[in-house]
Amino acid sequence: MSAPMSLAEKVAPEQTAVIAIDVQQEFFAAGGVIDLMGDDPAPLRAMIPRLAAFLGQARGRARLVVFTKQTYVPELRSPVVEEHQVRSGMKRAPKPEAEEFYGVQPADGDVVLPKNRYSAFVGTPLDTMLRANGITTLILTGVATNVCVESTARQAYTLDYYVVVPRDLTGGVNETAKEMSLVNIDRYFGEVVDSADVLHAWGIG
């Protein structure tokens, strides 16, 4: 059996993409879906300065920085999605402003990737883009840890990408859900670390 890969080897800049998942008004602002479902988005907002600082340091190091954007497209809503959102209380009238980014903005050279399902791979060219750029490792940040982040981590693992999730750069619908999700990701789909560990592997800090 070969020795485990070190984090520094795994997140070597030339083979790494940082993905900021759904950092949008819908999930962070009062009146958004997390708020409406009875959870407090305040802990998510507290994460934003850390994420913004990390993204600034990642640019120029990671091969790609990708912002996913949950996008409402009526023609892509299936009966399954409709039924689930009605039953769970997630359904509400679409608000274009809710799709805008919250607290962070893509910079020149970043990729904005619209998506319509929890996983960033479903119905998007993400896999093709990553392979075209020689990416083997994904650093997943954003929200929600237990929904879109974990869904993306699961599929990334099955597609043979290394998955790294900085625990301080994601937010769950609540802290209990977040911690349970991080345990699941670390055990089965990737490696959960602190963002400082990634920066150290890049020779920062």
Beta strands, then each sheet from edge to edge (+ up, - down):
strand 1: 16-21
strand 2: 64-70
strand 3: 111-115
strand 4: 137-143
strand 5: 162-166
strand 6: 170-171
strand 7: 191-193
sheet 1: 3+ 2+ 1+ 4+ 5+ 7+
sheet 2: 3+ 2+ 1+ 4+ 6+
end
